[in-house]
Amino acid sequence: MTQAVAAKPAQAAFSAHNAQAAEAQTDADKAYLRIAGVLKKFGDHVAVDHVDLDIRRNEIFALLGSSGCGKSTLLRMLAGMEAPTSGRIILDGEDMQGLQPYERPVNMMFQSYALFPHMTVEQNVAFGLKQDKVSRDEIAERVGKMLDLVQMRKYANRKPHQLSGGQQQRVALARSLVKRPKLLLLDEPLGALDKKLRQQTQLELVNTIEQVGVTCIMVTHDQEEAMTMASRIGIMSEGSLLQVGTPSEIYDYPNCRFTAEFIGESNIFEGAVVVDEPDLVEVRSPELGGDIRIDHGITGPKGMRVWASIRPEDVRLDIKPLPAGPNVAAGVVEDIAYLGSYSIYHVKLASGKVVKSVVPSSRWYDAGETAPTWGDAVFVSWRQDVPVVLTR
């Protein structure tokens, strides 16, 4: 079936006097790392299923998916710890096939950090350079600069057990970057930290990577981490790469139900196309008990089975009755999650479908109304520019 998604705004064309900038941009977009048709099988099990992906130089790219989706296996193939069953991995013009991990210009930082407990911070960071037989003076210079960059110089003589989790993470990053790899691989880089420290460390980690100017691929199952740190995200499921895009593209224009539900939350309504015009489509949904009207067309016949995705923050909640029509339904408040500045209302429709609506706490005060509570009759609605039509 042909996939249909919301039309995205056209990219602004470069004018004639910007031709030089366009050429520079084209060069910047060329693949620095090319993953071409990579397949990995363990016996009859397909862990990575013919993945094609281009990564740009100095990009921070996140592979995002649930456990067992193949993202860590793909990372291990990039590191040389696993060999692809078929396909090619080309880094900066060099085919990685047959190269051992120590022969690749690649460094990997693990979730556990894997610091040597008997070595000091300085010795941990210097370890790889000593293995490469770099001169003592150059080691001292490079290790010193790297410890300054991650703000760990004053802890140079401490052992790992004398450091906090966040400090250990900085040391592991310094050890990975000091060898100046062409590619840095991060496997759940902040997974060992508690939530508050993880949030504080995300931007700090991005800033360090950008200052060094290294191309980075990170693997995570934490959508917030991926959205905060990565310039682009690849969504993986069952070994396949489902969608690649910027955080805003992935969130605003998911191309399938898995992406819509995995990134953030979404209300998914199943239905059939009853109107399909160039600037208008209507989906008749028994789950809604009416029609969903969207102000863009799709490619497909009337009667085609589709799903409409509406984010909870785009669902308006009203106490007063609304005129009947598309994008409107009546329901009853089934549950409320109060989260301070906003609440998440769970509204049960006549069909039994539960719709989530994110409502700012100021909403009722500004309208001079009393917030609805459990069991109250309410109305949900949304603008027709909000839904995204999905065909899979």
HUPE-V732098 format. One line per field, one symbol per residue. ss: DSSP state (H for helix, E for strand, C for the rest). psi: psi as a letter, one per 30 degrees, with the letter a starting at -180 (. if undefined). burial: + if it has 9 or more other ideal C-beta (glycine too) atoms within 8 Angstrom, else -. Layout:
BEGIN
ss = ???
psi = ???
burial = ???
END
This chain:
BEGIN
ss = CCCCCCCCCCCCCCCHHHHHHHHHHHHHHCEEEEEEEEEEEECCEEEEEEEEEEEECCCEEEEECCCCCCHHHHHHHHHCCCCCCEEEEEECCEECCCCCHHHCCEEEECCCCCCCCCCEHHHHHHHHHHHCCCCHHHHHHHHHHHHHHCCCHHHCCCEHHHCCHHHHHHHHHHHHHCCCCCEEEEECCCCCCCHHHHHHHHHHHHHHHHHHCCEEEEEECCHHHHHHHCCEEEEEECCEEEEEECHHHHHHCCCCHHHHHHCCCCEEEEEEEEEEECCEEEEEECCCCEEEEECCCCCCCCCCEEEEEECHHHCEEECCCCCCCCCEEEEEEEEEEECCCEEEEEEEECCCCEEEEEEECHHHHHHCCCCCCCCCEEEEECCCCCCEEECC
psi = kkkklkklkkkkkklefgeeeeeeeeeffkkekkjjhkkkkjbfkjekiikkkkklkgkjkkjkllkgffeeeeeeeefgfkkkellkjkjhfkkfkfkleffkhkkkklefehkjfflleeeeefeeeeeghkleeeeeeeeeeeeeeghgefgegllefglleeeeeeeeeeeeffghlfkkkjjifgfflleeeeeefeeeeeeeeeeehkkkkkklgjeeeeeeekelkkkkkhfkjekklleeeeefikgleeeefejalkjkkkakkfkjlegkkkkjjeeegakkkkhllljllkfkklkkkkkeffjkkkekklkkalgkklakjelkjkhcflljkjkkleffkkkkkjkkffeeeefhlkklakfkklkklllffelkkkg.
burial = ---++----------------+---------++++++++++-----+++++++-++--+++++++---+++-++++++++---+--+++++----+-------+-++++---+-+---++++++++++++-------++--+++-++-++-+--++-+++--+-+++++++++++++++-+-++++++++-++---++--++--++-+++---+++++++-++-++++++-++++++-+++++-+-+-+++-+++++++++++--+++++++++-+---++++++-++++++++-+++-+---+-+++++++-++-+++------++++++++--+-----++++++++---+++++++-+-++-------+---+-+++++-+--+++++-
END
